[in-house]
Amino acid sequence: MDMITQNAYHRERMIKYYAKHGATKTALRYKVSRKTVYKWLFRYDETIESLKDRSHKPHRSPKAHREEEVRLIRKALKKVK
């Protein structure tokens, strides 16, 4: 079992504990903030996949070069070589 899956099962146990004991006791027992408990609670949709970490990769990069700029850069580099 990989670490990602272990984290997801840990979060699932936390949610089940929350159902019986509430947010404050859950946060104390699992050593997380109440905000984190609620984050995983609202994200949970009865599947273990919903509790896995999401990607941190940005969806877009506003400072990235446009295709036109990339072509000009490559052209300039060819001249230098």
C-alpha positions in Angstrom: 0.0 0.0 0.0 1.5 3.3 -1.0 1.6 6.4 1.2 -1.1 8.2 -0.7 -3.6 5.4 0.0 -2.5 5.3 3.7 -3.2 9.0 4.1 -6.6 8.5 2.5 -7.6 5.7 4.8 -6.3 7.7 7.8 -8.6 10.6 6.7 -11.5 8.2 6.4 -11.0 6.9 9.9 -10.9 10.6 11.0 -14.3 11.2 9.4 -15.8 8.1 11.0 -14.5 9.3 14.4 -16.0 12.7 13.7 -19.5 11.2 13.1 -19.5 9.9 16.7 -17.5 12.5 18.6 -17.6 15.9 16.8 -15.0 18.2 15.3 -13.1 19.3 18.4 -12.5 15.8 19.8 -11.5 14.6 16.3 -9.1 17.5 15.9 -7.4 16.8 19.2 -7.2 13.0 18.7 -5.8 13.3 15.1 -3.6 16.4 15.9 -5.1 18.5 13.1 -7.1 21.7 13.2 -10.9 21.8 13.2 -10.7 23.5 9.8 -8.8 20.5 8.4 -11.4 18.1 9.8 -14.2 20.1 8.1 -12.1 20.3 4.9 -11.9 16.5 4.6 -15.5 16.1 5.8 -16.9 18.3 3.0 -14.6 16.7 0.4 -15.6 13.2 1.3 -18.2 11.6 -1.0 -18.1 8.0 0.3 -15.1 7.1 -1.9 -11.5 6.7 -0.8 -10.5 8.6 -4.0 -12.1 11.8 -2.7 -9.7 11.8 0.3 -6.5 11.5 -1.7 -4.2 14.5 -2.1 -4.9 16.7 -5.2 -2.2 17.9 -7.5 -0.3 21.1 -6.6 0.5 21.7 -10.3 -1.0 25.1 -11.5 -3.7 25.0 -14.1 -2.1 27.9 -16.0 1.0 30.0 -15.9 0.4 33.6 -16.6 4.2 34.4 -17.0 4.9 31.6 -19.5 6.2 32.5 -22.9 3.8 32.5 -25.8 4.6 30.3 -28.8 5.7 33.3 -30.8 8.2 34.3 -28.1 9.5 30.7 -27.9 10.2 30.6 -31.6 12.1 33.9 -31.4 14.2 32.6 -28.4 15.0 29.4 -30.3 16.0 31.4 -33.4 18.3 33.6 -31.3 19.9 30.5 -29.7 20.6 28.9 -33.1 22.4 32.1 -34.2 24.6 32.0 -31.0 25.7 28.4 -31.5 
